[in-house]
């Protein structure tokens, strides 16, 4: 975990005024039908740091509930998604899968509290 001094002096990148468009552009090639996805903004952008395999990442965290279609054309139900944005790009994305033992879902829920 970074110290208070490291957090205060960290470079989080520029504030993402257009965070909604950044996220939708990022998800476009990932979602089966990106234009039908339903978004509920939960919080952010706010300065955040994340750690993954001892590598700290700094940026702006944004949380959404997203309901998207699956390969059969049915909606999957709203799931929590956490995006870390830095300098206009999504640098990390974790979300609920709806599966048993959903570790990344727990991470997303924790970051979106």
C-alpha positions in Angstrom: 0.0 0.0 0.0 1.4 3.4 -0.9 2.2 5.8 1.9 0.3 9.1 2.4 3.2 10.9 0.9 3.3 8.6 -2.2 -0.5 9.1 -2.7 -0.1 12.9 -2.4 2.7 13.1 -4.9 1.4 10.4 -7.4 0.6 11.3 -11.0 -3.1 10.4 -11.5 -3.2 11.9 -15.0 -5.6 14.4 -16.2 -9.2 14.6 -14.9 -11.4 12.6 -17.3 -14.2 15.1 -18.0 -15.5 12.8 -20.8 -15.3 9.7 -18.7 -18.7 8.4 -20.0 -17.5 8.5 -23.6 -14.1 7.0 -22.6 -15.9 4.0 -21.0 -18.3 3.5 -23.9 -15.5 3.6 -26.5 -13.6 1.1 -24.4 -16.6 -1.3 -24.1 -17.6 -1.1 -27.8 -15.5 -4.0 -29.0 -16.1 -6.0 -25.8 -19.9 -6.0 -25.5 -22.0 -8.2 -27.8 -24.4 -5.3 -28.6 -22.8 -2.1 -27.2 -25.5 0.2 -28.4 -28.3 -1.5 -26.4 -26.3 -1.5 -23.1 -27.9 0.3 -20.2 -25.7 2.3 -17.8 -26.3 3.5 -14.3 -23.6 5.8 -13.0 -22.7 5.0 -9.4 -19.8 7.2 -8.6 -16.7 8.9 -9.8 -14.5 10.0 -11.3 -12.4 10.2 -8.1 -8.7 9.8 -7.6 -7.9 6.2 -6.8 -5.0 3.8 -6.8 -5.2 0.1 -7.4 -2.7 -2.6 -6.9 -2.3 -5.7 -9.0 0.6 -8.2 -8.5 2.4 -5.5 -6.4 2.1 -3.0 -9.2 0.4 0.2 -8.2 -1.7 2.1 -10.7 -3.0 5.6 -10.3 -5.9 7.3 -12.1 -9.5 8.1 -11.7 -12.0 5.5 -10.6 -15.5 5.4 -12.1 -18.2 2.9 -11.1 -21.2 1.9 -13.2 -23.9 -0.7 -13.1 -24.2 -2.1 -16.6 -26.9 -4.3 -18.1 -25.8 -5.7 -21.4 -26.9 -8.4 -23.9 -25.4 -11.8 -24.0 -24.7 -13.9 -27.2 -28.4 -15.0 -27.1 -29.7 -11.4 -27.3 -31.0 -11.4 -23.7 -30.0 -8.9 -21.0 -27.7 -10.3 -18.3 -29.0 -8.1 -15.5 -27.1 -5.1 -14.0 -23.6 -5.9 -12.9 -21.0 -3.6 -11.1 -18.1 -2.4 -13.2 -15.1 -0.5 -11.9 -12.9 1.4 -14.4 -9.6 3.1 -13.7 -9.0 5.9 -16.2 -5.7 7.5 -16.8 -4.9 10.1 -19.4 -8.1 9.4 -21.4 -7.8 5.6 -21.4 -9.2 2.8 -19.4 -6.1 1.2 -17.8 -8.0 -1.3 -15.6 -11.5 -2.8 -15.7 -12.9 -5.2 -13.2 -16.5 -6.3 -13.0 -19.0 -8.8 -11.7 -19.4 -11.9 -13.9 -22.4 -13.4 -12.1 -20.5 -16.7 -11.7 -19.8 -18.6 -8.5 -16.5 -17.6 -6.8 -16.5 -14.2 -8.6 -13.3 -12.8 -7.2 -13.1 -9.9 -9.7 -16.7 -9.1 -8.8 -15.7 -8.8 -5.2 -12.9 -6.4 -6.2 -15.3 -4.3 -8.2 -17.8 -4.1 -5.4 -15.1 -3.2 -2.9 -13.8 -0.4 -5.2 -17.3 1.0 -5.8 -18.3 1.2 -2.1 
